[in-house]
Amino acid sequence: MTVSRFATTRRRALFGAAALGLAALSAPAAWAQAAYPSKPVTLLVGFPPGGQTDFAARVQLASLQTALGQPVIIDNKAGVNGNLAAVDVMKAPADGYRLLVGNGSMTIAAHVYTTLGIVDPRQLTPIGVMLQSALVLAVPATSPIKTYAEFAALVRNKSSNGNGIDYGTGGIGALPHVTMELLRERLGNPKMNHVPYKGSSPAMTDLIAGRLDAMFDATSVIAPFIKSGQLRPLLVTSDKRVPAFPDVPTAAEAGLKDFNIISFIGLYGPPNLPADVVKKANTALNASLKDPTVVKGILDRGDEPGGGTAEHLGNLTRSQFKTWGDVVKANSIKAD
């Protein structure tokens, strides 16, 4: 049987095409990951525009787009203290195109909510810290309390009289709430009355008016009221003084040892996000945080730029998850 030159050539072409097809099929994931990002990246923010978490995304938007070489879209998916956005990212493909801008309240929510399917933040893939801030313990400017020592004395005195001080927060299970409960433990568990509000703003209004004795909140939230002379800061919960309040002592300087509480906002991906995608996103985040415009925007609000490795965010998330889990359990804090 004679095989024509045309048939032989056609057969070789078919074999060649099949081989190329098999080669392409053998490593599509590696090819796709190498190209990351090859399309717009969406940042899910679990809170409405205007808050600290939303700010963390928007202040870095232009710089992140430059660093990634692709458009970055912010999607505010507010609800359940940020959990709706976290659930979205938990279920997203592990390709790096839907990322979460999540705050430290995620490390508390999984302990205080028991019926809402709250995301365990340790299951997400950490990418990097976007910004961070200390908390500030503040009293009304009209209060006679000038120092943390005087505040501690007031707490014990009111407790011994059977009343207890009144402190406000933006809600049950919020970071300022568990921080004050941790402080109460440090003071020997005196009587203190928690007054939860629907957000920090109404709580701040009552604190300024003197209807509350004290309150913790993030530096960026409380800074305008300190600068206007409406509130008096007693201490900051960082291990060093913060640029926004250089005259305010740290907790350790005020006499409260080992009380380093950081409010942080981090960038997370879905579970099992490939290492090369994490590296690319982390590199872009750190580049953005070196942009002078971004740094100034963050510092002007009283926060501090984040940065560092993905491992740092992972360690911070796990550490706070354990700390707040212990506090929530010890004080029987429940939000549902």
C-alpha positions as CSV (number, residue, x, y, z in Angstrom):
1,M,0.0,0.0,0.0
2,T,1.4,3.4,-1.0
3,V,1.0,6.4,1.3
4,S,0.9,9.7,-0.4
5,R,3.2,12.5,0.5
6,F,0.1,14.6,1.3
7,A,-1.3,12.0,3.8
8,T,2.1,11.7,5.5
9,T,2.3,15.5,5.9
10,R,-1.2,15.7,7.1
11,R,-0.6,13.0,9.7
12,R,2.5,14.7,11.0
13,A,0.6,18.0,11.3
14,L,-2.2,16.3,13.3
15,F,0.3,14.6,15.6
16,G,2.1,17.9,16.1
17,A,-1.2,19.7,16.9
18,A,-2.2,17.0,19.4
19,A,1.2,17.2,21.1
20,L,0.9,21.0,21.4
21,G,-2.6,20.6,22.8
22,L,-1.4,18.1,25.4
23,A,1.4,20.5,26.4
24,A,-1.0,23.4,26.7
25,L,-3.3,21.3,28.8
26,S,-0.6,20.1,31.1
27,A,0.2,23.5,32.7
28,P,-2.7,25.9,32.2
29,A,-2.6,26.9,35.9
30,A,1.0,27.8,35.9
31,W,0.6,29.9,32.7
32,A,-2.4,31.8,34.2
33,Q,-0.6,32.4,37.5
34,A,2.5,33.7,35.7
35,A,0.3,36.3,34.0
36,Y,-1.3,37.6,37.2
37,P,-2.9,40.0,37.1
38,S,-4.2,40.0,33.5
39,K,-7.6,41.6,34.3
40,P,-9.1,44.0,36.8
41,V,-8.8,43.2,40.5
42,T,-11.8,43.7,42.9
43,L,-11.4,44.7,46.5
44,L,-14.3,43.7,48.6
45,V,-15.0,46.2,51.5
46,G,-17.5,45.0,54.1
47,F,-18.5,48.4,55.3
48,P,-20.1,51.5,53.7
49,P,-18.0,54.3,52.1
50,G,-16.5,56.8,54.5
51,G,-15.3,54.5,57.4
52,Q,-11.7,53.5,58.2
53,T,-11.8,50.2,56.3
54,D,-13.2,51.9,53.2
55,F,-10.5,54.6,53.6
56,A,-7.7,52.0,53.7
57,A,-8.8,50.8,50.2
58,R,-9.4,54.2,48.6
59,V,-6.3,55.9,49.8
60,Q,-4.2,53.3,48.1
61,L,-6.4,52.8,45.0
62,A,-4.3,54.8,42.5
63,S,-1.0,53.4,43.7
64,L,-2.2,49.8,43.7
65,Q,-3.4,50.2,40.2
66,T,0.0,51.4,39.1
67,A,1.8,48.6,41.0
68,L,-0.4,45.9,39.7
69,G,-0.7,47.3,36.2
70,Q,-4.4,46.6,36.1
71,P,-7.6,48.5,37.2
72,V,-8.6,48.0,40.8
73,I,-12.3,48.2,41.6
74,I,-13.7,48.8,45.1
75,D,-16.9,47.0,45.9
76,N,-18.6,48.0,49.2
77,K,-20.5,45.0,50.3
78,A,-21.6,46.1,53.7
79,G,-23.4,43.9,56.3
80,V,-23.0,41.8,59.5
81,N,-20.0,43.8,60.6
82,G,-18.1,43.1,57.4
83,N,-19.0,39.4,57.2
84,L,-20.9,39.6,53.9
85,A,-17.8,40.6,52.1
86,A,-15.7,38.0,53.9
87,V,-18.1,35.2,52.9
88,D,-17.9,36.5,49.3
89,V,-14.1,36.2,49.3
90,M,-14.2,32.8,51.1
91,K,-16.2,31.4,48.2
92,A,-14.3,33.2,45.4
93,P,-11.9,31.3,43.0
94,A,-8.3,31.2,44.4
95,D,-7.0,33.3,41.5
96,G,-6.4,36.7,43.2
97,Y,-9.1,38.7,41.4
98,R,-11.5,39.1,44.4
99,L,-9.7,40.2,47.5
100,L,-10.9,41.3,50.9
101,V,-10.1,44.5,52.7
102,G,-10.8,43.2,56.3
103,N,-10.3,44.7,59.7
104,G,-9.3,43.3,63.0
105,S,-13.0,43.0,64.1
106,M,-13.0,39.7,62.1
107,T,-10.9,38.2,64.9
108,I,-13.6,39.0,67.4
109,A,-16.8,38.4,65.4
110,A,-16.2,34.6,65.1
111,H,-16.4,34.4,68.9
112,V,-19.3,36.8,69.6
113,Y,-21.7,35.6,66.9
114,T,-22.8,32.0,67.1
115,T,-25.7,31.8,64.6
116,L,-24.7,33.8,61.6
117,G,-22.1,31.7,59.9
118,I,-19.3,34.2,60.6
119,V,-16.0,33.6,58.7
120,D,-13.0,32.4,60.7
121,P,-10.4,34.9,59.4
122,R,-7.6,32.3,59.9
123,Q,-9.1,30.4,56.9
124,L,-8.4,33.3,54.5
125,T,-5.0,33.8,52.8
126,P,-3.2,36.8,54.3
127,I,-1.5,39.2,51.9
128,G,-0.4,42.2,54.0
129,V,-1.3,44.9,56.5
130,M,-2.7,48.0,54.8
131,L,-2.8,50.3,57.8
132,Q,-2.9,50.1,61.5
133,S,-3.6,52.3,64.5
134,A,-3.5,52.3,68.2
135,L,-6.6,52.8,70.3
136,V,-6.9,55.8,72.5
137,L,-8.5,55.8,76.0
138,A,-10.3,59.2,76.2
139,V,-12.5,61.1,78.7
140,P,-14.6,64.2,78.2
141,A,-12.7,67.4,78.3
142,T,-14.9,68.5,81.2
143,S,-13.9,65.4,83.2
144,P,-11.6,66.0,86.2
145,I,-9.6,62.9,85.2
146,K,-6.2,63.9,83.8
147,T,-4.2,60.6,83.9
148,Y,-4.7,56.9,83.6
149,A,-3.8,56.5,87.3
150,E,-6.7,58.9,88.2
151,F,-9.0,56.9,85.8
152,A,-8.1,53.6,87.5
153,A,-8.9,55.2,90.9
154,L,-12.2,56.5,89.6
155,V,-13.1,53.0,88.3
156,R,-12.4,51.3,91.6
157,N,-14.1,54.1,93.6
158,K,-17.3,53.9,91.6
159,S,-17.3,50.1,91.7
160,S,-16.9,50.1,95.5
161,N,-20.0,52.3,95.7
162,G,-22.0,49.8,93.7
163,N,-22.4,52.0,90.6
164,G,-19.5,51.6,88.2
165,I,-18.4,53.9,85.4
166,D,-20.3,54.1,82.1
167,Y,-18.3,53.5,79.0
168,G,-19.6,53.6,75.4
169,T,-18.7,51.6,72.3
170,G,-19.8,51.4,68.7
171,G,-21.5,48.0,69.4
172,I,-21.3,44.7,71.2
173,G,-18.2,42.8,70.3
174,A,-16.4,45.8,68.6
175,L,-12.7,46.2,69.3
176,P,-13.2,49.1,71.8
177,H,-15.7,46.8,73.7
178,V,-13.4,43.9,74.2
179,T,-10.4,46.2,74.8
180,M,-12.3,47.8,77.7
181,E,-13.2,44.4,79.1
182,L,-9.6,43.4,78.9
183,L,-8.7,46.5,80.8
184,R,-11.4,45.7,83.4
185,E,-9.8,42.3,83.9
186,R,-6.4,44.1,84.5
187,L,-8.1,46.3,87.1
188,G,-9.4,43.3,89.1
189,N,-12.8,43.0,87.5
190,P,-14.5,46.1,89.0
191,K,-18.1,46.9,88.1
192,M,-18.2,48.8,84.7
193,N,-21.3,49.5,82.7
194,H,-21.1,48.9,78.9
195,V,-23.4,51.2,76.8
196,P,-23.4,49.9,73.2
197,Y,-24.4,52.2,70.4
198,K,-25.1,51.6,66.7
199,G,-21.7,53.0,65.6
200,S,-19.0,55.1,67.1
201,S,-20.5,58.5,66.1
202,P,-23.5,58.5,68.6
203,A,-21.2,57.1,71.3
204,M,-18.7,59.9,70.7
205,T,-21.5,62.5,70.9
206,D,-22.6,61.2,74.4
207,L,-18.9,61.0,75.6
208,I,-18.3,64.6,74.6
209,A,-21.5,65.7,76.3
210,G,-20.3,63.9,79.5
211,R,-23.1,61.3,79.5
212,L,-20.3,58.6,79.5
213,D,-17.2,58.5,81.6
214,A,-14.7,57.1,79.1
215,M,-14.3,55.3,75.8
216,F,-11.7,53.5,73.7
217,D,-11.5,54.1,69.9
218,A,-9.0,54.1,67.0
219,T,-6.8,57.1,66.7
220,S,-8.2,58.1,63.3
221,V,-11.8,58.1,64.7
222,I,-11.0,60.0,67.9
223,A,-8.3,62.4,66.6
224,P,-10.7,65.2,65.4
225,F,-12.3,65.4,68.8
226,I,-9.0,65.5,70.7
227,K,-7.6,68.2,68.3
228,S,-10.8,70.3,68.8
229,G,-10.4,70.1,72.6
230,Q,-13.7,68.2,73.2
231,L,-12.0,65.0,74.5
232,R,-8.9,64.4,76.7
233,P,-6.7,61.4,75.8
234,L,-5.2,59.4,78.7
235,L,-3.1,56.8,76.8
236,V,-2.5,55.0,73.5
237,T,-2.4,51.2,73.3
238,S,0.7,51.0,71.1
239,D,4.2,50.1,72.2
240,K,5.4,53.6,71.1
241,R,3.9,57.0,70.9
242,V,1.8,57.7,67.8
243,P,2.7,60.6,65.5
244,A,-0.9,62.1,65.8
245,F,-0.5,62.4,69.6
246,P,3.2,62.8,70.5
247,D,2.4,64.1,74.0
248,V,0.1,61.2,74.9
249,P,1.8,58.4,76.8
250,T,1.7,54.8,75.8
251,A,-0.1,52.3,78.0
252,A,3.2,51.1,79.4
253,E,4.4,54.7,80.2
254,A,1.0,55.3,81.9
255,G,1.6,52.3,84.2
256,L,-0.4,49.7,82.2
257,K,2.1,47.0,81.3
258,D,1.7,44.5,78.4
259,F,-1.4,46.3,76.9
260,N,-0.4,46.6,73.3
261,I,-3.6,46.6,71.3
262,I,-3.5,47.4,67.5
263,S,-6.5,48.1,65.3
264,F,-5.4,46.8,61.8
265,I,-6.8,46.6,58.3
266,G,-5.4,43.9,56.1
267,L,-5.6,42.6,52.6
268,Y,-6.8,38.9,52.4
269,G,-7.4,36.4,49.6
270,P,-9.5,33.3,49.4
271,P,-8.3,30.1,51.0
272,N,-5.4,28.4,49.1
273,L,-4.4,31.4,47.1
274,P,-1.2,30.4,45.2
275,A,2.0,31.6,46.7
276,D,3.1,33.5,43.5
277,V,-0.2,35.4,43.5
278,V,0.3,36.3,47.2
279,K,3.8,37.5,46.5
280,K,2.7,39.7,43.5
281,A,-0.2,41.2,45.5
282,N,2.1,41.7,48.6
283,T,4.8,43.4,46.5
284,A,2.2,45.7,45.0
285,L,0.8,46.6,48.4
286,N,4.2,47.4,49.9
287,A,5.0,49.5,46.8
288,S,1.8,51.4,47.3
289,L,2.6,52.1,51.0
290,K,5.9,53.8,49.9
291,D,4.0,56.4,47.9
292,P,4.4,59.7,49.7
293,T,0.8,60.7,48.9
294,V,-0.5,57.5,50.4
295,V,1.7,57.8,53.5
296,K,0.6,61.4,54.1
297,G,-3.1,60.5,53.7
298,I,-2.8,57.8,56.3
299,L,-0.8,59.8,58.8
300,D,-3.0,62.9,58.4
301,R,-6.0,60.8,59.7
302,G,-4.0,59.6,62.7
303,D,-3.4,56.1,61.4
304,E,0.0,54.5,60.5
305,P,0.9,52.8,57.2
306,G,1.1,49.0,57.3
307,G,3.3,46.9,55.1
308,G,5.5,43.9,55.7
309,T,5.1,40.3,54.8
310,A,2.0,38.1,54.3
311,E,3.3,36.1,57.3
312,H,3.2,39.1,59.5
313,L,-0.6,39.6,58.8
314,G,-1.2,35.9,59.3
315,N,0.6,36.0,62.7
316,L,-1.3,39.1,63.7
317,T,-4.6,37.6,62.8
318,R,-4.0,34.4,64.7
319,S,-2.7,36.2,67.7
320,Q,-5.7,38.5,68.0
321,F,-8.1,35.7,67.3
322,K,-6.7,33.9,70.4
323,T,-6.5,37.0,72.6
324,W,-10.1,38.1,71.9
325,G,-11.4,34.6,72.1
326,D,-10.2,34.4,75.6
327,V,-11.6,37.8,76.6
328,V,-15.0,37.0,75.0
329,K,-15.2,33.7,76.8
330,A,-14.1,35.1,80.2
331,N,-16.7,37.9,79.9
332,S,-19.5,35.9,78.2
333,I,-19.8,38.5,75.4
334,K,-22.5,37.6,72.8
335,A,-23.9,39.6,70.0
336,D,-26.8,37.4,68.9
